[in-house]
Each structure stands twice: as structure tokens, then as C-alpha cells.
Amino acid sequence: MSTTDDTRRQPSPNGTHVLVLTAHEAMNSQWVVAGTVIRARDQALRVEIGEWNWHVDSATWLADDRLRVALRRFPGDVAGLSLTIDLAQGTAHAGGDADHIPLDMLSEWLERWYLAERAKAQRP
């Protein structure tokens, strides 16, 4: 990975939280924009939205403590997904009948989701 990073900050409507989007080169000229949410007053980490290989395609604050993100995993071999992150409840939700995922388990859940989707895509 390159040591050159590009960081953008997207504050929540009331400025309580900040979505930090950091672009980094995952492979030669292939960029991933990773996301984390921090609390603005003390810069405390609230949630890391997956590991370095989860790309945030889009992000929209729904409220000061709720964020919708569209994600896909590098290298992009499966379709992405949309999550609603609820900082007040400490959970993320993928919609439909999906479970509410504790934020401290989000990275692990995303990897399990990715592996399951990849296995589906490889079936004949």
C-alpha cells in the first residue's frame, strides 16, 4: 500500500460526530476509501467501518447519531451492501431481516458476509 493518504471529514448534522474518510492505494492505482466515525469533542473512535479493504462508496448522515453507508469490499468481486449505523444504539443494520450488529463486531460481521456472498457467486 502507498504511504500517500487523502482524508476527508464529514460532520454529523449537529457536529457531534465526524465521519472520517481516508483514501489509500490498495494496489497499483486502485484506491480504497476507508471510513471511521469519531466523536467530535474528544476524537474518540466510535466505529471503524470494516478493515482497510472496505470501500465507502457513499455516506449520508440521517440524524446526528445515524449514518447510512454503501460499502463494497476490495477487490470488488461481489456486490456491495448498505448499512445503517446507529451510534446511540451501538448497532449497525443491513436492512430486511438482517440482525442488528453490535458496532464492536462490525468488522467481523462484514468479513463473514463477504465470504458468504463470495461463496454464492462461485457456485455453478
C-alpha positions as a Markdown table, in Angstrom:
| # | Residue | x | y | z |
|---|---|---|---|---|
| 1 | Met | 0.0 | 0.0 | 0.0 |
| 2 | Ser | 1.1 | 3.5 | -0.6 |
| 3 | Thr | 2.0 | 5.8 | 2.2 |
| 4 | Thr | 0.1 | 8.6 | 0.5 |
| 5 | Asp | -3.3 | 9.1 | 2.1 |
| 6 | Asp | -6.1 | 11.6 | 1.4 |
| 7 | Thr | -8.5 | 12.3 | 4.3 |
| 8 | Arg | -11.9 | 14.0 | 4.2 |
| 9 | Arg | -14.1 | 14.8 | 7.2 |
| 10 | Gln | -17.9 | 14.8 | 7.1 |
| 11 | Pro | -19.5 | 16.1 | 10.3 |
| 12 | Ser | -22.9 | 14.9 | 11.5 |
| 13 | Pro | -25.8 | 17.5 | 11.3 |
| 14 | Asn | -25.2 | 18.9 | 14.8 |
| 15 | Gly | -21.5 | 18.3 | 14.7 |
| 16 | Thr | -21.4 | 15.6 | 17.5 |
| 17 | His | -19.7 | 13.0 | 15.3 |
| 18 | Val | -17.5 | 13.1 | 12.3 |
| 19 | Leu | -17.2 | 10.5 | 9.5 |
| 20 | Val | -13.5 | 10.4 | 8.6 |
| 21 | Leu | -12.9 | 9.0 | 5.1 |
| 22 | Thr | -9.3 | 8.1 | 4.3 |
| 23 | Ala | -8.3 | 7.1 | 0.7 |
| 24 | His | -5.3 | 4.9 | 0.3 |
| 25 | Glu | -3.9 | 3.0 | -2.6 |
| 26 | Ala | -4.7 | -0.7 | -2.1 |
| 27 | Met | -2.9 | -1.9 | -5.2 |
| 28 | Asn | -1.2 | -0.1 | -8.1 |
| 29 | Ser | -3.6 | 2.7 | -8.9 |
| 30 | Gln | -6.5 | 1.0 | -7.1 |
| 31 | Trp | -7.9 | 3.2 | -4.3 |
| 32 | Val | -10.0 | 2.3 | -1.3 |
| 33 | Val | -11.8 | 4.9 | 0.8 |
| 34 | Ala | -12.0 | 3.5 | 4.4 |
| 35 | Gly | -14.4 | 5.0 | 6.9 |
| 36 | Thr | -14.3 | 5.6 | 10.7 |
| 37 | Val | -16.6 | 7.6 | 12.9 |
| 38 | Ile | -15.2 | 9.6 | 15.8 |
| 39 | Arg | -16.9 | 11.7 | 18.5 |
| 40 | Ala | -16.0 | 15.3 | 17.7 |
| 41 | Arg | -15.4 | 16.7 | 21.2 |
| 42 | Asp | -12.6 | 14.2 | 22.1 |
| 43 | Gln | -11.8 | 12.4 | 18.9 |
| 44 | Ala | -12.8 | 9.1 | 20.5 |
| 45 | Leu | -13.3 | 6.3 | 18.0 |
| 46 | Arg | -17.0 | 5.3 | 17.8 |
| 47 | Val | -16.8 | 2.7 | 14.9 |
| 48 | Glu | -14.4 | 1.5 | 12.3 |
| 49 | Ile | -16.4 | 0.7 | 9.2 |
| 50 | Gly | -14.7 | -2.5 | 8.3 |
| 51 | Glu | -11.0 | -3.0 | 7.8 |
| 52 | Trp | -8.8 | -1.2 | 5.3 |
| 53 | Asn | -10.3 | -3.2 | 2.4 |
| 54 | Trp | -13.9 | -1.9 | 2.8 |
| 55 | His | -14.6 | 1.0 | 0.5 |
| 56 | Val | -17.2 | 3.5 | 1.4 |
| 57 | Asp | -19.0 | 4.3 | -1.9 |
| 58 | Ser | -21.3 | 6.8 | -0.3 |
| 59 | Ala | -22.3 | 8.0 | 3.2 |
| 60 | Thr | -25.3 | 10.1 | 4.4 |
| 61 | Trp | -26.0 | 11.3 | 7.8 |
| 62 | Leu | -29.7 | 10.6 | 8.6 |
| 63 | Ala | -29.5 | 12.2 | 12.0 |
| 64 | Asp | -26.7 | 13.3 | 14.4 |
| 65 | Asp | -26.3 | 9.7 | 15.6 |
| 66 | Arg | -27.4 | 7.7 | 12.5 |
| 67 | Leu | -25.4 | 7.2 | 9.3 |
| 68 | Arg | -26.2 | 5.2 | 6.1 |
| 69 | Val | -23.2 | 3.9 | 4.2 |
| 70 | Ala | -22.9 | 2.0 | 1.0 |
| 71 | Leu | -19.9 | -0.4 | 1.1 |
| 72 | Arg | -18.0 | -2.8 | -1.1 |
| 73 | Arg | -15.0 | -4.9 | -0.3 |
| 74 | Phe | -11.8 | -4.6 | -2.3 |
| 75 | Pro | -11.2 | -6.1 | -4.8 |
| 76 | Gly | -14.9 | -5.7 | -5.8 |
| 77 | Asp | -15.6 | -9.3 | -6.6 |
| 78 | Val | -19.1 | -9.3 | -5.0 |
| 79 | Ala | -21.8 | -6.7 | -5.0 |
| 80 | Gly | -21.8 | -4.2 | -2.2 |
| 81 | Leu | -24.2 | -3.6 | 0.7 |
| 82 | Ser | -25.8 | -0.8 | 2.5 |
| 83 | Leu | -25.7 | -0.4 | 6.3 |
| 84 | Thr | -27.4 | 2.0 | 8.7 |
| 85 | Ile | -25.2 | 2.7 | 11.7 |
| 86 | Asp | -27.0 | 3.8 | 14.8 |
| 87 | Leu | -24.4 | 5.3 | 17.2 |
| 88 | Ala | -26.9 | 5.8 | 20.0 |
| 89 | Gln | -27.9 | 2.1 | 20.0 |
| 90 | Gly | -24.3 | 0.9 | 19.2 |
| 91 | Thr | -25.5 | -1.2 | 16.3 |
| 92 | Ala | -25.5 | -1.4 | 12.5 |
| 93 | His | -28.3 | -2.9 | 10.4 |
| 94 | Ala | -28.1 | -4.2 | 6.9 |
| 95 | Gly | -31.9 | -4.0 | 6.3 |
| 96 | Gly | -34.6 | -6.5 | 5.9 |
| 97 | Asp | -34.5 | -9.4 | 8.3 |
| 98 | Ala | -30.8 | -8.9 | 9.0 |
| 99 | Asp | -29.6 | -8.8 | 12.5 |
| 100 | His | -28.6 | -5.7 | 14.4 |
| 101 | Ile | -24.8 | -6.0 | 14.6 |
| 102 | Pro | -23.0 | -4.6 | 17.6 |
| 103 | Leu | -20.6 | -2.0 | 16.4 |
| 104 | Asp | -17.6 | -3.7 | 18.1 |
| 105 | Met | -18.4 | -6.8 | 15.9 |
| 106 | Leu | -19.0 | -4.9 | 12.6 |
| 107 | Ser | -15.6 | -5.8 | 11.0 |
| 108 | Glu | -16.0 | -9.5 | 11.8 |
| 109 | Trp | -19.6 | -9.5 | 10.6 |
| 110 | Leu | -18.6 | -7.7 | 7.3 |
| 111 | Glu | -15.9 | -10.4 | 6.6 |
| 112 | Arg | -18.4 | -13.2 | 7.3 |
| 113 | Trp | -20.9 | -11.5 | 5.0 |
| 114 | Tyr | -18.3 | -11.1 | 2.3 |
| 115 | Leu | -17.1 | -14.7 | 2.4 |
| 116 | Ala | -20.8 | -15.9 | 2.2 |
| 117 | Glu | -21.5 | -13.7 | -0.8 |
| 118 | Arg | -18.3 | -14.8 | -2.5 |
| 119 | Ala | -19.2 | -18.4 | -2.0 |
| 120 | Lys | -22.6 | -17.8 | -3.5 |
| 121 | Ala | -21.1 | -16.1 | -6.5 |
| 122 | Gln | -18.7 | -19.0 | -7.1 |
| 123 | Arg | -21.5 | -21.6 | -7.2 |
| 124 | Pro | -22.3 | -23.0 | -10.7 |
